[in-house]
Amino acid sequence: MAAPTGQKSEGDRKHPVDETLPPFKMFTSGLQHVAAMYAGVVAPPMIVGPACGLSTTETAYLMGAGLFTAGIATLLQTLGFWKVGAKLPFVNGVSFAGVTPMVAIGETAGPHHALPVIFGAVIVAGVLGFLFAPYFSKLLRFFPPVVTGTVITLIGISLLPVAFNWSRGGNSQAPGYGSLTNVGMAALTFLIVLVLRRVLRGFLQQIAILLGLIAGTLIAIPVGITDFSALTKADLIGFPTPFHFGAPQFDIAAIVSMCIVMLVCMTESTADMLALGKIVDRPADERTIAGGLRADTLGTALSPLFNGFANSAFAQNIGLVAMTKVRSRFVVATSGLILLVLGLSPVAASVISLVPLPVLGGAGIVLFGSVAASGIQTLTTAALEKGDNALIVAAAIGIGLIPIAAPDFYHHLPKDLLVVLDSGISTGCLVAVVLNLAFNVPLRRPLRLAGFPRFRLRRRTSASPLRPSRRPARF
């Protein structure tokens, strides 16, 4: 029966993912996504910048570049072209997974070469990831929940010491490091975030961390620990200069480390796409996952051009989609445009640098702890009570914690190995993958696990010149 005039049939009706909303709702919903991810985007540059010897102004520039490249990656993911993009309401931003390896690279390469070496490694990892994306789904069996949960947990755990250091003042040589004022401001911000998270609802609850940072910064002004120097020197408008910190340099050890990070990012993004596909009622198939991974890796490869780092999915935005029931990918594309605008305004990026490190440390405990909690949540689906899964998690986390608990543990080994070994995420990931193969994969099926087809010899259909046929001749 034909649909009534003026009404669309079920076949003609757009899926909610492909619908556009009125302009005001599009903007406010997009701004909501930016608010939910904002602290997560600027945190990695704020960690890597000082570790690479950057000044406050240069770190603010790096944060602006992070916002700009996150906008590019989000647009690639939501709008897409050719076979690039999952075309789901999928937010991309600077990945936490790369922070610890990049800090290790910075300490090894030295302040003058740190960022060029990092950018070179990120470019290579992004390009290789883009080429590898169509085949990655065949390797997903190597990353069951026992592996992915372990890696995500290690990401959060490895970042928590950074939050503790921020809470003390960030630099052990700075005056007031570890003082009661710094620790007190961190504790106050921590409590403010928890209270806001408890009493607020809806959109305000989603930005409790951002509101906590604002409240902590305002309180810190009369205390005297807020630095306005970056804001006074920043321009209103400024395009991120390509390779502002120097031409990329290519170091083998750094490239290996970032390729491992890229593998972790692709694993996280795949899990997030599967979860988001269920939430928006458009299940992510192999084609969708391949397109989403291409967007991740292409965004990663382009980011160093504008002084950015590796990009991956932001899981907190998936929760926002589930809560608001707004499934349109164009809403998230709007948030990508907002990120681009913020990245093009150094003043806006400098406003972020007003947040004192102790205030950021207090909020960072919640932020980084939530990453570890996400990993633990994944581990609850890993059937730890069966087989040797608990042993795999224990060994991988134990090895992954070595660089955190004993930073000098590997320092008598060759320096080229330190870039990988000094990253608890990289070593923990490798250990988890290897042990999962050793304990959970039958030794008779290694090629089948890797996706190779089973080959069988065909029976001989004709007589061999060396071996006569036993079949009787027919006349």
N, C-alpha and C positions, 0 to 999 in steps of 0.2 A: 504494500500500500504506500503510495507516495506521501511524502511529508507535506503538511499544510504549507500554503504559501507564506513566505517570510520566516519560516523555521528551517533550521538545518537538521538534516538526518544524522543518525548516529555515525554514519560513515564519513560525513562531511565535517563533523564537529572537531575542532582542534583539541589536541591533548593539552591538559593544563600546563604541561611543561613548555609548550609552544605558544601559549597565549600571551598577549600584551595587556598591561593594566593601564588605567588612566595615569597621566603624567605625574600628578602629585603622589599617588600611591606608589608608583614606580620609583620615584625619587626617595620617598621616606623609607620604603622597604629596602631599597638598595643601601641607603645610609645606615640602616639597622645592621646589615651584613658587615659594612665597614667597621661599625662600632664593635661588633662581636669579634673581629679579627685584628683590630688595629694594634693592640698591645703585642700580639703575637708576631706581626710583621716587623715592628721596629725593634723588638728585643734582640734578634740575632745580630743586626748591625751594631747595636749598642754593646754586644759582647765582643764581637770580632774587631771592631774599630780600636778600642783601647789596647786589645791584645796585640794588634799590629803596630802600635805606637802612634795612632792618630790623635790629633788634638780634638778638643770639644767641637770646634767648627767643622773639622773634617769628618768627624763621626756623624754630625748632623747632616752633612752632605751625603754620607753613606746611607743614612736612614731615608732621606728623600729619594735616593736611587732605589732603595728597597720598595718603597711605596709605588714608584713609577713602574718598575719591572713586575711587581705583583699585579698591577693593572693590566699590563700587556698579557701576562700569563692567564689572567681571568677571562679576558676577552677572547683569547685563543680557545679556551676551554668551553665557553658558553656559546659563542657565535660560530667559531670554527670556519674552516675552508677545506676543500678537497677531502682528505681522510684524516684531518687534524681536528681534534676536539670531541669530547663526549657529548656535547650539546645537551647537558644537564645543568641544573642550578648549582654549579660546582665552583667554589671559590679557591683560588690558588694564591699562595704567598710564599715568603722566604721560609725554607724548611729548617726546623730545629735539628734535623738529623745531621746537617753539615756543620753545625756550630763547633762541636768539639774537635773534629778533624781539621777544620780551618784554623782554629786557635793553635793546634799542634803544628800545622804548616807555618803559621806566622812566627811561632817561637823558633822553629828550625831555620827558616829562610832569613830571618832578621827583618828589622823594620823597613829597610829600603826596598826589599824584594818580596815582602810577604804578600801584598795584594796582587801584584802581577803574577806570582806563582799560583795563587789561589784562583785567579780568573782564568789562567791557562788551563788548570786542571778541571774547572767547572765547564769550560767550553768543550773540551774533549769528552768529558763524561756525558754532557748533554747530547752531543752529536752521536756518540756510540749508543746511548739510550734510545735516541730517535730511530736509528737503524734497527735496533734490537726489539723495539716495541711490538711489532707483529708476532714475534716468536715468544714473547714473554709469557703469554698465557699458557704455553706448553710447559713452562717451568714453575707454574704456580704450585704444583704438587711438592716442590722442594720447600715451600713456605707455608706449611700448615699453621694453625693457630699457636702451636707450641713454639714456633720460630718467630712469627710476627709479634706475638704477645711479649716474648722475651726482649725483642729488639726495641719495641715501643717503650717498655718499662725501663730499659737501659737509657733511652733518650732522656726520659724525665729524671732518672736518678743522677745521670752524669751532669745535668744542668743545675741541679739543686745546689751544689757547692758554689756555683756562680752567684746564685741568689744570696747565699750566706755571705759571700765576699762583698757583694753590693751593700748588704745590710751594715757592714762595718765601715764602708766608705769607698770601696772599690780599689784603692791603691794603698798598699802598706806604707809607702813613703809619704803619703799625704798627711798633713796635720789633722789630728782628730780621728785617725783611723782606729776603729774599734771602740770609740768613746761611747759614753752612756747616751749622749745626744743622738748619735747615729743609730745605735741599736734601738733606742727608744722610739725614734721616728719609724724605723722598720716595723717594730712591734705594733705601733699605733696604726700604721697603714694596713698591716695584716688584719688587725681587728676590724678596721673600717670596712675592708672588703668582705669579711665574713658577715658582718652585721647587714651590710647592704644586700648581700646575696640572700640573707634570711628574710628581710622585711619587704624587699621590693618584689614586684611581679612584672611579668611580660617583658617588654623591651628593656625597661630599666634594669631588670634582673640580669638580662643578657650582657649589659655593659657595666656590671658591678665592678669589675677590675679597672675599667677606664675611669669610672666615677671615683673609685678609691685612689687612683693616681692623682686625679685633680684635687681631691680633698687633702691628700697628704702633701701635695706641692703647696697649696695655699697655706697650710699650717706651717710648712717649713720656711716660708718667707720671713716671718718675724723671728724665727729661730736663727736665721742667718746662714743656711746651708744651700740656698738656691743661687745658681750662677746665671746671670742674664747676659754674659758676654757674647754668646753665640747669636742671640736674638738681635742685639744691637748691630752686628756686622752683616747680617743676612739680607739679601735682596728680596724684593717682593716676588719677582718672577725670575726664573732661571732654568734653562734646559740642561739636563744632565749631560755634561761633556763626555763624548765617547772616550773611553780609556783615560779618564781623568787622572788616575793614579799610575799610569804608565802602560806600555804595551804588554800584552800577556806573555808570560814565560812558561815554558813547558818542562816540568820536572817529573820524571817517571814515577818516583815514589808518591808524589802528591797526586798524580793522575790516578794511580791505583787506588789510593785512599778515597778520592772523590767518586770513582767508579763504583766502589762498594756503597758509598752514600747514595748514589743514583739508584742502585739496585734496591736499597732500603726504601727510598722515596717511591719507586715504582710499585713496590709491594704495598706500602701504605695507601697509595692512591688507588690501587686495584681494590683493596678491601673497602675503601671509602666509596668507590663507585658502585660496588655491589650493594652496600648498605643504602646509599642514596637512591639507587634504582628501585629498591623495594619501597622506600618511603614515598616516592613520587609516582608509583604504580607504572613505571617503565623499566622493567628488569634490564640490567646491563648485560648484554651478550658479549661474545668475544670481539665483535666488530666495534662495539661501543668502548670496551676496555682498551682496545688497540688505539682508537682515536683519542681517548683521554690520555693515554700514556704518551702519544705523539705530542699532544699539547703541553704536557708536563715537561718533556725533554726538550722540545723546541723552545719553550719559554726559558728553560734553564740555559740552553746554548746561547740565546740572545741576551740574557741578563748581563753577563760580563761586559758586553758592548756599552751598556749604560751604567756600569759599576755596581751591578747587582749579583746576587748569589743564586744557588739552586732553588727552584720552586717546586712545591708539591701541594697536595690537597690540605685544606684546613677542616679538620673534623668538627670543630665547634660550630661551623656554619651548617653542617648537616643536621645537628640538633636544632638549630634555629628554623630550618625548613620544616622539620617534624612538628615543632611547636606552633608556628604561625600558619601552617598549611598553605603557605604561598609557594607554589611549585614552579612558577614561571622562570625560565632561564634568562629572560630579558631583564628581570629584576636584578639578578646577579651580574649581568652585563652592565647594568647601570652602576653597580658598586665598583666594577672595574674602571668605568669612566671617572668616578669620584676619586679613586686611587691615583689615576693618571694626573688629575688636577692637583691633588695634594703633593704629588711628586714633582710637579712643575713649579711649586712655590717654596723656595728655601725658607721663607718666614714660617710657613706652616710646619715644615720639618724641624725648624729651630725651636718652635714652641714645645716640641716633644723633649728637646734637650734640657728644658727648664726643670724637668722632673729630677730631683736629687737622687743619687744612687741609693741611699738608704731607703727612700720611699719606693723606688723601683724594686729593691730587694724584698721589701715586705710583701708587695704584690706578686713578685716573682716566685715566692714560695708557693703561693696558691696556683699560679699559672703553670709552673714547671711540675708541681705535684700533681696537677690534673692530667698532665701528659703521662706520668707514671701510672696514675689511676686508670687511664684508658688502656694501658698495657696489661694491667692486672685484670681488668674486665675482659680483655681478649683471652687471657690465660684461663679464665673460668670456663671457657668453652673448649679447652685443650685436653680434657679428660686426664688430668694429672694423676688420678687414682689408678690409671691403667698403665701397664707396661713400665717403661723407664722414662716417661715424659717428665716426671718430677726431677729425675736425675739430670735430664737434659737442661731443664731450666736452671737447676742449682749450679751445674758446671758452667753454663754460659754466663749467668749473672756473676758468678764468682770470678771468672776470668775477666769479664767486662769491668768489674769494679777495681781491678788492680791499678790502672792508671789514676783512678780517683783516690783510692786509699793510700797508695804508695807511688807518688808521681815519679820517683827516681828508680823504680823497679827495673826498667829495661835500659837504663842509660849507659850501660857498659856494652850494649850491642851496637852494631853498625848504625850510623845516623840515618841511612836510607830506610831502615826498617822502623824507625821511631815514629814516622808519620802515621803508619798504620797501627803500630802497637800502642802508641800513646792515646789512641782513641778507643775508649771502652766500647763504643757502639760498633766500630768495625770489627774488633776482635771478638766481641760477644756474638755478633751476627755470624761470623765464620764458624765459631765453635758450635753454635746452635744448629746451623745447617749440616755441618759434618756429623755431629752426634745424632741428629735426626735420621740421617742416611744410615748411620752405623747401627742404630738400635731399632728403627721402625721400618726399614726397607729390607725385604728379603734379598739375600745375596744373589739369588738366581734371576732377579728381574732388574738389574741396573739399567740396561738399555731400554727396556720397556718404560721405566720410570722417566727417563729422559725424553720420551716421546718417539723413540725409534720404532718403526713397525716390526712385526715379527716376520722373519723371512723363513720360507720353507723351500726345500729343494723339490723341483718338479720331477715327477716320474719320467723315466726314459720312454719316449713314444716310438722310437725307431731303433732298429738294431745298431749296435755300436760296431765299428770295424774291429775293435779289440775284444768285444764280448758279444757273441752271436745271440740273437733273440731266441728265447725258449718257446715262443708262440708257434703253433703249427702253421705251416704255409697253407693258404687258401688258393684253390684253382677254380 
